Amino acid sequence: MGKAAIFLDRDGVINVEKDYVYTIDEFEFVENAIEALKILQNKGYALVVVTNQSGIARGYYTEEDFLKLTEWMDWCLIDRGVTLDGIYYCPHHPEKGIGKYKVDCECRKPKAGLIFDAAKQLNIDLKRSVMVGDRLTDIECGKNAGIKRNYLVRTGYAISPEDEKKATKVYKDLMELAKDMEDINGHGDMVIRRKAKKASDE
């Protein structure tokens, strides 16, 4: 049986949403996001980042800039006890891309190429996995991958009532979601939390 994973958008979920973040100085973790990732990790989930980076396609920054920031982010998390199982990104844009990056690819969300690649390379069971984002494209990406639970958090872009209806659930932030997720035991089976029976039911 494959691993259960939490697929996470980056901007607006892990770090504060700003236009085209690509430097360490601009990067700011969402409050309690690292602690939330640690909770999810301790509950048995693989942690996989899936992020659109159209700033590369538009020429605002390079893939090398993105990878440098990603390495720094990864080490920051490791220093706090969090190990990401994978980081997958799309550098393309079908209309605004420049040169080789102007591609109608399969990896740009809401298409599910990033998730499919991660599932294959990391042995992830998508039926047991979860998608977390701050935009409708994240929700659609999860659904396109066959993921049943697709959550939104309110730490990024504003969520419209229409988008909220399309999500499985909307959380205040990643910490609220992490506390709500079930534990997974060593065999990969979900441990469902059960409410204590009322005395009248016994």
Secondary structure as GFF3:
##gff-version 3
##sequence-region A 1 202
A	DSSP	beta_strand	5	8	.	.	.	ID=ss1
A	DSSP	alpha_helix	33	42	.	.	.	ID=ss2
A	DSSP	beta_strand	46	52	.	.	.	ID=ss3
A	DSSP	alpha_helix	54	57	.	.	.	ID=ss4
A	DSSP	alpha_helix	63	79	.	.	.	ID=ss5
A	DSSP	beta_strand	86	90	.	.	.	ID=ss6
A	DSSP	three_ten_helix	99	101	.	.	.	ID=ss7
A	DSSP	alpha_helix	113	122	.	.	.	ID=ss8
A	DSSP	three_ten_helix	126	128	.	.	.	ID=ss9
A	DSSP	beta_strand	130	133	.	.	.	ID=ss10
A	DSSP	alpha_helix	136	144	.	.	.	ID=ss11
A	DSSP	beta_strand	149	153	.	.	.	ID=ss12
A	DSSP	alpha_helix	161	166	.	.	.	ID=ss13
A	DSSP	beta_strand	169	171	.	.	.	ID=ss14
A	DSSP	alpha_helix	174	180	.	.	.	ID=ss15
A	DSSP	beta_strand	183	184	.	.	.	ID=ss16
A	DSSP	beta_strand	190	191	.	.	.	ID=ss17
A	DSSP	three_ten_helix	199	201	.	.	.	ID=ss18
###
